[in-house]
Amino acid sequence: MSHPTPDPGRCPLCGADNRCAMEVERETGVPQGPCWCVDTRFPPDLLARLPPEAEGKACICAACVAKFAAGG
């Protein structure tokens, strides 16, 4: 069974824009500042929620990181 390729510009957990500066730069060729995720801690329990096909291909958004940190 094949899984759809994740959209690297969308959060694989909620589908929202993940605001990935690295992906914006890749798509547009316009240099971006450091991505918000560079200084963000992604707990292993949150990363475990990623669908296998999204690992290393799409970033979790800041809202999902904050929700997880708040106990959601």
Secondary structure, DSSP 8 states (H G I E B T S, - for coil): -------TTB-TTT-SB---HHHHHHHH-------GGGG----HHHHTTS-GGGTTTS---HHHHHHHHTT-
